[in-house]
């Protein structure tokens, strides 16, 4: 009996050991598949230890899994050792094939592609021999061989193997789905290398879609896919979108590995450094590039070919002679490699060409740019993005060398190759601009008008290809607007030259259209799309879902801003939050595509003719539209019946700064001098063309910083009443004429009159100027009391003056008045903010309204008054104007705004506001209402507050039409009644006298 018991115990313990071994192995394999590599190694080592006591599991299987695990942690010697053990142990044939693959993959990382290819081919032979038992293995072999061929740039043969891998009929398992995703990833690399970035993006999106059936969104597997999307969007110059993908890739990788613990992190840091380099953020670019170099040396050694990446990047960051040394070092690494990658070598020559170009060594620049073309044509032929890019570079070098014929020949080839295959819109834009520049230079040398005609035609063709809608990221749209300004500049200058020669108005009108088209394209797109959505029959469920996503994005964005401004900020934590935003943005973009399909009329609304503008203009109105180029400042003067042009001299930026300082310091002497000087430069040369007493100014670039109504029309030494332009014209501003005068745009009809908020924090001391974010503003309460006497509405004070109440009511009122604190972020305009009262009863919002929140809101008000500091100041963009808080409200849909240029006085602002609103209530248009309010204030104020600092900060942007108010309507009815009764009384009296 005891013997039986002992036997049973031995049997039980043996079974436990076998079960433990199996469970450790299966668990390790499972953990490895899902990216938990550390846990996988622990369990696989346990399984290996148990396997030495019994033979229930083939040791080769464990060795192979351990080889894979150590390879993924870049412990390559261990990985190869375990693979060799698997190969030398007794095991089934399919494990031998796995072992050959594992050894091959180690050599692949070491860039010994010939050895890797032979080993993968050996694995395929084994799997074909045991077919049909291992069909999945065959598909894996085909993928592995195809992937090596991609690195060898044998793309045709690579695609053949990869597609054969997809054709094999295998039962759909998680392993098979991952293999299919891997194959799609390899194909995306082929398209990337060939410069077909849009096709590559489609394949990476397929990778994510297929893998999502197996893994969750933050699984390690997706890190490489996000990184690849970052690379692709970077090549398409969508840099901010690219950066977001890189950051998400890094966060996912660090979740499964320690920080700085693998070569994949090194490549992600390199890519992040690339974006910061392109954006001109040198310190961050250097930080991430040095991270790449240090991690690379740690895992690959000092002589690995991939170290050329960080050396090359350092060369591009430093530039000049120091940069050239790094670039040459990277080129030497590639050229001395056993396997010469011609694509990488071509890029190094391109970077060297760019470096020499920047130090004006054009002969060396030509040498390297021609080598760039030589390598790319050999690899891809001429009909390829890479080759066309090289032709563009060569053309620019020949321009600097003065060889316009050679430049023209190369750029013509670039355009022809691109046009015939429709390879790249961005490159064709660049090529057309370069050819336009060349033709213009030839005209200037030869005075041959055919070149001038051709130049104008090329710029016009390029302008028609400019499309902001292809870029969905706001920051990328902003960067793109700066890039394309040169195309509009060339088009305007060539058409104006033709106008001077031919005296035909058609050229003047073309120049005017190009000037208008160059302005506020992002704002036009947002505002028009928003208004069309309001009046269209878009799917309400989709729109509501989009709004829900927007709310989540704004909350995360606000959290990021707070974390970024905190002490000891968590950079990776911020990246994680940005990754969450990216996931939401991906969902939103899919919804936007569905919404856009239902509003095809959007494009038609963007076009507006001069005749349409003039039809909608009053007889007493003049539009002064400026355009700044590198050579000149142009002023287009448009009235009800005429269009004129005046070429002005370049504006002195220091003059603007001096005027601004003089106003803020209340320096009357400097103010008188500089304001009159600006008047003589900007207004006096064109004033004789003005008609009427209303003036809409469309500034460009730095001109947004000019307070035109404060300019002095006479040179005065000392005078109590200064001759401000304000006394002659009611001045307002417009981002673009088509926004102000497109009467076909329908906006939401609002019934309520006025929504107003006052900042309050009675525990703090009072201040005469609104400059502290926690200071009580007693003047703001006075403002609201004054407004309440004029308009009915909802007025929020104290704890009720919070962000939640604003968001709940913002889209219901014709007029919104915010007497609050304002803060401008000059580094990141989307983080500029309005501060509400920090109320305890607002548990939903943080009472900080950021610009990025306004971009997602709908505010259809006729007028928004931002009675806070600096609400109309900020970063000036070449196309969009000032990226201010006011700009954000325009994005939200506000038709017009009253903004401030500097910190406003809490003492004088209530008086100006009362006068302004009384004028509005009297039926005046907005610019006239502000003009009269300022004049009235000057007439009644004392000598201490007569300085422009106290009253001149405010200006009107957008639609200037009077606001239709219920009280006005009632008032008009009573006027009509009294007039009617008066007429009856007069008639009755006259009849009585006759009798």
Secondary structure by P-SEA (a helix, b strand, c coil): caaaaaaaaaaaaaaaaaaaaaaaaaaaaaaaaacaaaaaaaaaaaaaaaaaacccccaaaaaaaaaaaaaaacaaaaaaaaaaaaaaccccaaaaaaaaaaaaaaaaaacaaaaaaaaaaaaaaaaaaaccccaaaaaaaaaaaaaaaaaacaaaaaaaaaaaaaaccccccaaaaaaaaaaaaaaaaaaaaacaaaaaaaaaaaaaaaaccccccccccaaaaaaaaaaaaaaacaaaaaaaaaaaaaaaaaaaccccccaaaaaaaaaaaaaaaaacaaaaaaaaaaaaaaaaaaccccccccaaaaaaaaaaaaccaaaaaaaaaaaaaaaacccccaaaaaaaaaaaaaaaaaacaaaaaaaaaaaaaaaaaaccccccaaaaaaaaaaaaaaaaacaaaaaaaaaaaaaaaaaaccccaaaaaaaaaaaaaaaaaaaaacccaaaaaaaaaaaaaaaaaccccccccaaaaaaaaaaaaaaaaaaaaaaaaaaaacccaaaaaaaaaaaaaacaaaaaaaaaaaaaaaaccccaaaaaaaaaaaaaaaaaaaaaaaaaacccccaaaaaaaaaaaaaaaaaaaaaaaaaaaacccccccccccaaaaaaaccccbbbbbbbbcccbbbbbbbcccbbbbbbbccccaaaaaaaaaaaaacaaaaaaaaaaaaaacccccccccccccbbbbbcccccccccccccccccccccccccccccccbbbbbcccccccccccccccccccbbbbbbbcccbbbbccccccccccaaaaaaaaaaaacccccccccccccaaaaaaccccccbbbbcbbbbbccccccccccccccccccccccccccaaaaaaccccccbbbcccccccccccccccccccaaaaaaaaccccccccccccccccaaaaaaaaaaaaaacccaaaaaaaaaaaaaaccccccccccccccccccccccccccaaaaaaaaaaaaaaaaaaaaaaaaaaaaac
